[in-house]
Amino acid sequence: MIRVLVAEDQSAVRAGLVLILGSAPDIEVVGEAADGERAVELARELRPDLVLMDVQMPRLDGVSATRLVVGEQLADVLVLTTFDLDEYVFGALRAGAAGFLLKNTEANDLISAVRTVAGGEGIVAPAVTRRLIA
């Protein structure tokens, strides 16, 4: 069972992510956070396998939260954001994120990405990959 913490400040989006991930028989959502600070606290407390992390959140942004979660070896981080800005992509990957996806990712692809990252591999949204290797 892959234990996931969902960190997303928009409650409707967070609820949708929880619903999508919960539909997979091998994924369990163990916690939800509405800001980066709470995401780090819950990662310390719950020790999930993976944190699905938004970038733009109050109190502590997702890149800074990723740096703390990965730096303390609390969990792998898969960043999910609306914006594919270079500063977010490079910032998240430099902070130690194992993956970077856009929120327009299909539900099945999101579930597959969670499995990939939980299995120790990295994943980057195809729309972003070209810029990384250019």
TIVO-2410 file (N, C-alpha, C; in nm, 3 decimals):
# residues 134
REC num residu      c1      c2      c3 atome chaine
REC   1      M   0.084  -0.119   0.000     N      A
REC   1      M   0.000   0.000   0.000    CA      A
REC   1      M   0.088   0.125   0.000     C      A
REC   2      I   0.063   0.216  -0.091     N      A
REC   2      I   0.136   0.342  -0.100    CA      A
REC   2      I   0.060   0.446  -0.018     C      A
REC   3      R   0.127   0.499   0.084     N      A
REC   3      R   0.065   0.597   0.174    CA      A
REC   3      R   0.098   0.738   0.126     C      A
REC   4      V  -0.007   0.816   0.096     N      A
REC   4      V   0.011   0.948   0.034    CA      A
REC   4      V  -0.047   1.059   0.122     C      A
REC   5      L   0.026   1.168   0.131     N      A
REC   5      L  -0.021   1.291   0.193    CA      A
REC   5      L  -0.046   1.391   0.080     C      A
REC   6      V  -0.164   1.450   0.075     N      A
REC   6      V  -0.199   1.546  -0.029    CA      A
REC   6      V  -0.189   1.688   0.028     C      A
REC   7      A  -0.102   1.771  -0.033     N      A
REC   7      A  -0.084   1.910   0.010    CA      A
REC   7      A  -0.129   2.001  -0.103     C      A
REC   8      E  -0.244   2.064  -0.083     N      A
REC   8      E  -0.308   2.149  -0.185    CA      A
REC   8      E  -0.395   2.250  -0.114     C      A
REC   9      D  -0.376   2.379  -0.143     N      A
REC   9      D  -0.451   2.482  -0.070    CA      A
REC   9      D  -0.596   2.499  -0.115     C      A
REC  10      Q  -0.629   2.463  -0.236     N      A
REC  10      Q  -0.767   2.476  -0.284    CA      A
REC  10      Q  -0.846   2.352  -0.243     C      A
REC  11      S  -0.945   2.371  -0.158     N      A
REC  11      S  -1.016   2.257  -0.100    CA      A
REC  11      S  -1.086   2.170  -0.203     C      A
REC  12      A  -1.144   2.228  -0.307     N      A
REC  12      A  -1.212   2.148  -0.409    CA      A
REC  12      A  -1.112   2.063  -0.487     C      A
REC  13      V  -0.997   2.122  -0.520     N      A
REC  13      V  -0.893   2.048  -0.591    CA      A
REC  13      V  -0.839   1.937  -0.502     C      A
REC  14      R  -0.815   1.969  -0.375     N      A
REC  14      R  -0.765   1.869  -0.280    CA      A
REC  14      R  -0.863   1.752  -0.269     C      A
REC  15      A  -0.992   1.782  -0.259     N      A
REC  15      A  -1.093   1.676  -0.249    CA      A
REC  15      A  -1.093   1.589  -0.374     C      A
REC  16      G  -1.076   1.651  -0.490     N      A
REC  16      G  -1.069   1.575  -0.615    CA      A
REC  16      G  -0.948   1.483  -0.620     C      A
REC  17      L  -0.834   1.534  -0.575     N      A
REC  17      L  -0.712   1.452  -0.572    CA      A
REC  17      L  -0.727   1.334  -0.478     C      A
REC  18      V  -0.786   1.359  -0.362     N      A
REC  18      V  -0.810   1.251  -0.265    CA      A
REC  18      V  -0.901   1.145  -0.326     C      A
REC  19      L  -1.004   1.188  -0.396     N      A
REC  19      L  -1.098   1.096  -0.460    CA      A
REC  19      L  -1.028   1.013  -0.568     C      A
REC  20      I  -0.949   1.079  -0.652     N      A
REC  20      I  -0.877   1.009  -0.758    CA      A
REC  20      I  -0.781   0.907  -0.700     C      A
REC  21      L  -0.698   0.950  -0.606     N      A
REC  21      L  -0.599   0.859  -0.548    CA      A
REC  21      L  -0.666   0.746  -0.471     C      A
REC  22      G  -0.774   0.778  -0.402     N      A
REC  22      G  -0.846   0.678  -0.325    CA      A
REC  22      G  -0.912   0.571  -0.410     C      A
REC  23      S  -0.928   0.599  -0.540     N      A
REC  23      S  -0.988   0.500  -0.629    CA      A
REC  23      S  -0.891   0.388  -0.666     C      A
REC  24      A  -0.764   0.408  -0.640     N      A
REC  24      A  -0.664   0.305  -0.670    CA      A
REC  24      A  -0.653   0.209  -0.552     C      A
REC  25      P  -0.660   0.080  -0.576     N      A
REC  25      P  -0.660  -0.017  -0.467    CA      A
REC  25      P  -0.530  -0.023  -0.386     C      A
REC  26      D  -0.420   0.027  -0.445     N      A
REC  26      D  -0.290   0.019  -0.378    CA      A
REC  26      D  -0.244   0.154  -0.321     C      A
REC  27      I  -0.333   0.254  -0.320     N      A
REC  27      I  -0.298   0.386  -0.269    CA      A
REC  27      I  -0.394   0.424  -0.157     C      A
REC  28      E  -0.336   0.473  -0.047     N      A
REC  28      E  -0.415   0.519   0.067    CA      A
REC  28      E  -0.376   0.663   0.099     C      A
REC  29      V  -0.472   0.753   0.098     N      A
REC  29      V  -0.445   0.892   0.138    CA      A
REC  29      V  -0.451   0.896   0.290     C      A
REC  30      V  -0.337   0.925   0.352     N      A
REC  30      V  -0.328   0.922   0.499    CA      A
REC  30      V  -0.341   1.059   0.563     C      A
REC  31      G  -0.337   1.165   0.480     N      A
REC  31      G  -0.350   1.299   0.536    CA      A
REC  31      G  -0.369   1.403   0.428     C      A
REC  32      E  -0.419   1.519   0.471     N      A
REC  32      E  -0.442   1.632   0.381    CA      A
REC  32      E  -0.392   1.759   0.448     C      A
REC  33      A  -0.327   1.844   0.369     N      A
REC  33      A  -0.278   1.972   0.420    CA      A
REC  33      A  -0.319   2.083   0.325     C      A
REC  34      A  -0.357   2.198   0.381     N      A
REC  34      A  -0.399   2.313   0.301    CA      A
REC  34      A  -0.288   2.416   0.284     C      A
REC  35      D  -0.171   2.393   0.345     N      A
REC  35      D  -0.058   2.483   0.329    CA      A
REC  35      D   0.072   2.404   0.348     C      A
REC  36      G   0.182   2.465   0.305     N      A
REC  36      G   0.310   2.396   0.310    CA      A
REC  36      G   0.359   2.367   0.450     C      A
REC  37      E   0.332   2.457   0.543     N      A
REC  37      E   0.375   2.436   0.681    CA      A
REC  37      E   0.307   2.312   0.740     C      A
REC  38      R   0.177   2.301   0.718     N      A
REC  38      R   0.102   2.185   0.768    CA      A
REC  38      R   0.147   2.058   0.697     C      A
REC  39      A   0.183   2.068   0.570     N      A
REC  39      A   0.232   1.952   0.495    CA      A
REC  39      A   0.358   1.895   0.561     C      A
REC  40      V   0.449   1.983   0.599     N      A
REC  40      V   0.572   1.938   0.664    CA      A
REC  40      V   0.540   1.875   0.800     C      A
REC  41      E   0.453   1.940   0.877     N      A
REC  41      E   0.413   1.886   1.008    CA      A
REC  41      E   0.353   1.746   0.993     C      A
REC  42      L   0.261   1.731   0.898     N      A
REC  42      L   0.196   1.601   0.879    CA      A
REC  42      L   0.293   1.496   0.825     C      A
REC  43      A   0.387   1.538   0.741     N      A
REC  43      A   0.488   1.443   0.691    CA      A
REC  43      A   0.572   1.391   0.807     C      A
REC  44      R   0.606   1.479   0.900     N      A
REC  44      R   0.682   1.436   1.019    CA      A
REC  44      R   0.600   1.341   1.105     C      A
REC  45      E   0.472   1.370   1.119     N      A
REC  45      E   0.384   1.292   1.206    CA      A
REC  45      E   0.340   1.160   1.144     C      A
REC  46      L   0.302   1.163   1.017     N      A
REC  46      L   0.241   1.046   0.953    CA      A
REC  46      L   0.339   0.957   0.877     C      A
REC  47      R   0.454   1.011   0.840     N      A
REC  47      R   0.555   0.938   0.763    CA      A
REC  47      R   0.496   0.868   0.640     C      A
REC  48      P   0.436   0.946   0.549     N      A
REC  48      P   0.381   0.886   0.427    CA      A
REC  48      P   0.495   0.839   0.336     C      A
REC  49      D   0.461   0.759   0.238     N      A
REC  49      D   0.561   0.719   0.138    CA      A
REC  49      D   0.586   0.834   0.041     C      A
REC  50      L   0.482   0.914   0.018     N      A
REC  50      L   0.488   1.018  -0.083    CA      A
REC  50      L   0.401   1.136  -0.043     C      A
REC  51      V   0.451   1.256  -0.074     N      A
REC  51      V   0.370   1.377  -0.057    CA      A
REC  51      V   0.340   1.431  -0.196     C      A
REC  52      L   0.212   1.447  -0.227     N      A
REC  52      L   0.169   1.511  -0.351    CA      A
REC  52      L   0.156   1.659  -0.317     C      A
REC  53      M   0.247   1.741  -0.372     N      A
REC  53      M   0.266   1.878  -0.325    CA      A
REC  53      M   0.233   1.983  -0.431     C      A
REC  54      D   0.145   2.075  -0.397     N      A
REC  54      D   0.119   2.192  -0.481    CA      A
REC  54      D   0.236   2.289  -0.462     C      A
REC  55      V   0.255   2.380  -0.556     N      A
REC  55      V   0.364   2.478  -0.544    CA      A
REC  55      V   0.318   2.603  -0.471     C      A
REC  56      Q   0.210   2.663  -0.518     N      A
REC  56      Q   0.164   2.789  -0.459    CA      A
REC  56      Q   0.067   2.761  -0.345     C      A
REC  57      M   0.118   2.774  -0.222     N      A
REC  57      M   0.036   2.754  -0.103    CA      A
REC  57      M   0.072   2.860   0.000     C      A
REC  58      P  -0.021   2.891   0.089     N      A
REC  58      P   0.007   2.990   0.194    CA      A
REC  58      P   0.102   2.934   0.301     C      A
REC  59      R   0.154   3.025   0.381     N      A
REC  59      R   0.240   2.999   0.496    CA      A
REC  59      R   0.377   2.945   0.459     C      A
REC  60      L   0.385   2.849   0.370     N      A
REC  60      L   0.512   2.795   0.322    CA      A
REC  60      L   0.486   2.740   0.183     C      A
REC  61      D   0.559   2.790   0.083     N      A
REC  61      D   0.532   2.744  -0.053    CA      A
REC  61      D   0.576   2.599  -0.072     C      A
REC  62      G   0.528   2.537  -0.177     N      A
REC  62      G   0.555   2.396  -0.202    CA      A
REC  62      G   0.701   2.362  -0.225     C      A
REC  63      V   0.776   2.453  -0.287     N      A
REC  63      V   0.918   2.427  -0.310    CA      A
REC  63      V   0.993   2.424  -0.177     C      A
REC  64      S   0.966   2.521  -0.090     N      A
REC  64      S   1.030   2.523   0.043    CA      A
REC  64      S   0.988   2.402   0.126     C      A
REC  65      A   0.860   2.367   0.118     N      A
REC  65      A   0.811   2.250   0.191    CA      A
REC  65      A   0.876   2.123   0.138     C      A
REC  66      T   0.893   2.115   0.007     N      A
REC  66      T   0.960   1.999  -0.053    CA      A
REC  66      T   1.103   1.987  -0.002     C      A
REC  67      R   1.174   2.100   0.003     N      A
REC  67      R   1.312   2.101   0.052    CA      A
REC  67      R   1.320   2.043   0.194     C      A
REC  68      L   1.225   2.080   0.280     N      A
REC  68      L   1.223   2.029   0.418    CA      A
REC  68      L   1.187   1.881   0.423     C      A
REC  69      V   1.083   1.842   0.351     N      A
REC  69      V   1.039   1.701   0.353    CA      A
REC  69      V   1.148   1.609   0.301     C      A
REC  70      V   1.209   1.646   0.190     N      A
REC  70      V   1.315   1.563   0.132    CA      A
REC  70      V   1.442   1.571   0.216     C      A
REC  71      G   1.475   1.691   0.263     N      A
REC  71      G   1.595   1.710   0.344    CA      A
REC  71      G   1.593   1.630   0.473     C      A
REC  72      E   1.475   1.615   0.531     N      A
REC  72      E   1.460   1.536   0.654    CA      A
REC  72      E   1.429   1.390   0.623     C      A
REC  73      Q   1.431   1.354   0.496     N      A
REC  73      Q   1.404   1.217   0.450    CA      A
REC  73      Q   1.271   1.164   0.504     C      A
REC  74      L   1.169   1.249   0.499     N      A
REC  74      L   1.037   1.212   0.549    CA      A
REC  74      L   0.956   1.135   0.445     C      A
REC  75      A   0.973   1.170   0.318     N      A
REC  75      A   0.896   1.108   0.211    CA      A
REC  75      A   0.951   1.154   0.076     C      A
REC  76      D   0.913   1.084  -0.029     N      A
REC  76      D   0.937   1.133  -0.164    CA      A
REC  76      D   0.831   1.238  -0.193     C      A
REC  77      V   0.863   1.330  -0.283     N      A
REC  77      V   0.768   1.436  -0.317    CA      A
REC  77      V   0.741   1.435  -0.467     C      A
REC  78      L   0.614   1.440  -0.501     N      A
REC  78      L   0.568   1.456  -0.639    CA      A
REC  78      L   0.496   1.590  -0.643     C      A
REC  79      V   0.551   1.685  -0.718     N      A
REC  79      V   0.492   1.818  -0.727    CA      A
REC  79      V   0.386   1.819  -0.837     C      A
REC  80      L   0.272   1.877  -0.804     N      A
REC  80      L   0.160   1.889  -0.897    CA      A
REC  80      L   0.116   2.034  -0.896     C      A
REC  81      T   0.126   2.101  -1.011     N      A
REC  81      T   0.093   2.243  -1.015    CA      A
REC  81      T   0.023   2.281  -1.145     C      A
REC  82      T  -0.042   2.393  -1.142     N      A
REC  82      T  -0.109   2.447  -1.261    CA      A
REC  82      T  -0.007   2.509  -1.356     C      A
REC  83      F   0.101   2.560  -1.300     N      A
REC  83      F   0.195   2.641  -1.376    CA      A
REC  83      F   0.323   2.564  -1.410     C      A
REC  84      D   0.362   2.565  -1.538     N      A
REC  84      D   0.486   2.498  -1.576    CA      A
REC  84      D   0.600   2.599  -1.596     C      A
REC  85      L   0.599   2.702  -1.512     N      A
REC  85      L   0.704   2.803  -1.518    CA      A
REC  85      L   0.839   2.741  -1.483     C      A
REC  86      D   0.944   2.784  -1.553     N      A
REC  86      D   1.077   2.729  -1.528    CA      A
REC  86      D   1.118   2.739  -1.382     C      A
REC  87      E   1.086   2.852  -1.317     N      A
REC  87      E   1.126   2.869  -1.178    CA      A
REC  87      E   1.063   2.762  -1.089     C      A
REC  88      Y   0.941   2.720  -1.119     N      A
REC  88      Y   0.876   2.615  -1.040    CA      A
REC  88      Y   0.938   2.479  -1.070     C      A
REC  89      V   0.958   2.451  -1.198     N      A
REC  89      V   1.015   2.322  -1.238    CA      A
REC  89      V   1.153   2.304  -1.177     C      A
REC  90      F   1.242   2.398  -1.206     N      A
REC  90      F   1.379   2.386  -1.157    CA      A
REC  90      F   1.386   2.397  -1.005     C      A
REC  91      G   1.305   2.485  -0.948     N      A
REC  91      G   1.302   2.500  -0.803    CA      A
REC  91      G   1.260   2.371  -0.734     C      A
REC  92      A   1.154   2.309  -0.785     N      A
REC  92      A   1.104   2.185  -0.725    CA      A
REC  92      A   1.206   2.072  -0.739     C      A
REC  93      L   1.266   2.060  -0.856     N      A
REC  93      L   1.363   1.952  -0.877    CA      A
REC  93      L   1.490   1.976  -0.795     C      A
REC  94      R   1.535   2.101  -0.786     N      A
REC  94      R   1.652   2.133  -0.702    CA      A
REC  94      R   1.623   2.107  -0.555     C      A
REC  95      A   1.498   2.126  -0.515     N      A
REC  95      A   1.459   2.103  -0.375    CA      A
REC  95      A   1.450   1.954  -0.343     C      A
REC  96      G   1.458   1.870  -0.446     N      A
REC  96      G   1.458   1.726  -0.423    CA      A
REC  96      G   1.334   1.651  -0.467     C      A
REC  97      A   1.241   1.720  -0.532     N      A
REC  97      A   1.120   1.651  -0.579    CA      A
REC  97      A   1.159   1.540  -0.676     C      A
REC  98      A   1.092   1.427  -0.664     N      A
REC  98      A   1.118   1.314  -0.752    CA      A
REC  98      A   1.033   1.322  -0.879     C      A
REC  99      G   0.937   1.414  -0.880     N      A
REC  99      G   0.852   1.427  -0.997    CA      A
REC  99      G   0.787   1.563  -1.004     C      A
REC 100      F   0.745   1.599  -1.124     N      A
REC 100      F   0.681   1.728  -1.149    CA      A
REC 100      F   0.574   1.707  -1.254     C      A
REC 101      L   0.448   1.727  -1.215     N      A
REC 101      L   0.335   1.711  -1.307    CA      A
REC 101      L   0.248   1.835  -1.307     C      A
REC 102      L   0.172   1.850  -1.413     N      A
REC 102      L   0.078   1.960  -1.423    CA      A
REC 102      L  -0.061   1.912  -1.382     C      A
REC 103      K  -0.142   2.004  -1.332     N      A
REC 103      K  -0.275   1.966  -1.283    CA      A
REC 103      K  -0.369   1.921  -1.393     C      A
REC 104      N  -0.334   1.943  -1.519     N      A
REC 104      N  -0.419   1.893  -1.627    CA      A
REC 104      N  -0.387   1.747  -1.662     C      A
REC 105      T  -0.306   1.682  -1.581     N      A
REC 105      T  -0.272   1.541  -1.598    CA      A
REC 105      T  -0.398   1.456  -1.580     C      A
REC 106      E  -0.415   1.357  -1.666     N      A
REC 106      E  -0.530   1.266  -1.656    CA      A
REC 106      E  -0.521   1.187  -1.525     C      A
REC 107      A  -0.636   1.149  -1.471     N      A
REC 107      A  -0.642   1.077  -1.344    CA      A
REC 107      A  -0.558   0.950  -1.345     C      A
REC 108      N  -0.568   0.871  -1.451     N      A
REC 108      N  -0.490   0.746  -1.458    CA      A
REC 108      N  -0.340   0.774  -1.462     C      A
REC 109      D  -0.301   0.883  -1.529     N      A
REC 109      D  -0.160   0.919  -1.535    CA      A
REC 109      D  -0.109   0.966  -1.399     C      A
REC 110      L  -0.194   1.034  -1.323     N      A
REC 110      L  -0.157   1.076  -1.188    CA      A
REC 110      L  -0.134   0.954  -1.100     C      A
REC 111      I  -0.224   0.859  -1.105     N      A
REC 111      I  -0.209   0.736  -1.026    CA      A
REC 111      I  -0.082   0.663  -1.067     C      A
REC 112      S  -0.058   0.654  -1.196     N      A
REC 112      S   0.064   0.589  -1.246    CA      A
REC 112      S   0.189   0.663  -1.198     C      A
REC 113      A   0.186   0.795  -1.197     N      A
REC 113      A   0.300   0.875  -1.151    CA      A
REC 113      A   0.327   0.852  -1.003     C      A
REC 114      V   0.223   0.842  -0.923     N      A
REC 114      V   0.239   0.813  -0.780    CA      A
REC 114      V   0.308   0.678  -0.764     C      A
REC 115      R   0.265   0.579  -0.839     N      A
REC 115      R   0.327   0.446  -0.832    CA      A
REC 115      R   0.473   0.452  -0.876     C      A
REC 116      T   0.501   0.528  -0.981     N      A
REC 116      T   0.638   0.540  -1.033    CA      A
REC 116      T   0.730   0.602  -0.928     C      A
REC 117      V   0.688   0.713  -0.870     N      A
REC 117      V   0.771   0.781  -0.770    CA      A
REC 117      V   0.785   0.696  -0.644     C      A
REC 118      A   0.677   0.632  -0.602     N      A
REC 118      A   0.684   0.545  -0.484    CA      A
REC 118      A   0.775   0.426  -0.509     C      A
REC 119      G   0.792   0.389  -0.635     N      A
REC 119      G   0.881   0.279  -0.672    CA      A
REC 119      G   1.026   0.321  -0.686     C      A
REC 120      G   1.055   0.448  -0.656     N      A
REC 120      G   1.193   0.494  -0.657    CA      A
REC 120      G   1.239   0.560  -0.786     C      A
REC 121      E   1.149   0.581  -0.878     N      A
REC 121      E   1.186   0.645  -1.004    CA      A
REC 121      E   1.134   0.788  -1.008     C      A
REC 122      G   1.186   0.866  -1.101     N      A
REC 122      G   1.141   1.003  -1.118    CA      A
REC 122      G   1.048   1.015  -1.237     C      A
REC 123      I   0.973   1.124  -1.241     N      A
REC 123      I   0.882   1.148  -1.353    CA      A
REC 123      I   0.864   1.298  -1.371     C      A
REC 124      V   0.862   1.341  -1.496     N      A
REC 124      V   0.841   1.483  -1.527    CA      A
REC 124      V   0.737   1.491  -1.638     C      A
REC 125      A   0.647   1.587  -1.626     N      A
REC 125      A   0.542   1.607  -1.727    CA      A
REC 125      A   0.606   1.619  -1.865     C      A
REC 126      P   0.551   1.549  -1.963     N      A
REC 126      P   0.607   1.556  -2.099    CA      A
REC 126      P   0.621   1.699  -2.151     C      A
REC 127      A   0.529   1.787  -2.117     N      A
REC 127      A   0.535   1.926  -2.164    CA      A
REC 127      A   0.657   1.999  -2.109     C      A
REC 128      V   0.710   1.951  -1.999     N      A
REC 128      V   0.823   2.016  -1.933    CA      A
REC 128      V   0.956   1.952  -1.973     C      A
REC 129      T   0.954   1.826  -2.008     N      A
REC 129      T   1.076   1.750  -2.036    CA      A
REC 129      T   1.163   1.816  -2.142     C      A
REC 130      R   1.103   1.864  -2.249     N      A
REC 130      R   1.180   1.925  -2.358    CA      A
REC 130      R   1.265   2.041  -2.308     C      A
REC 131      R   1.209   2.122  -2.219     N      A
REC 131      R   1.284   2.237  -2.166    CA      A
REC 131      R   1.398   2.191  -2.075     C      A
REC 132      L   1.379   2.081  -2.005     N      A
REC 132      L   1.483   2.032  -1.915    CA      A
REC 132      L   1.605   1.983  -1.992     C      A
REC 133      I   1.582   1.921  -2.107     N      A
REC 133      I   1.694   1.862  -2.180    CA      A
REC 133      I   1.750   1.955  -2.287     C      A
REC 134      A   1.688   2.071  -2.304     N      A
REC 134      A   1.735   2.167  -2.406    CA      A
REC 134      A   1.860   2.238  -2.359     C      A
***
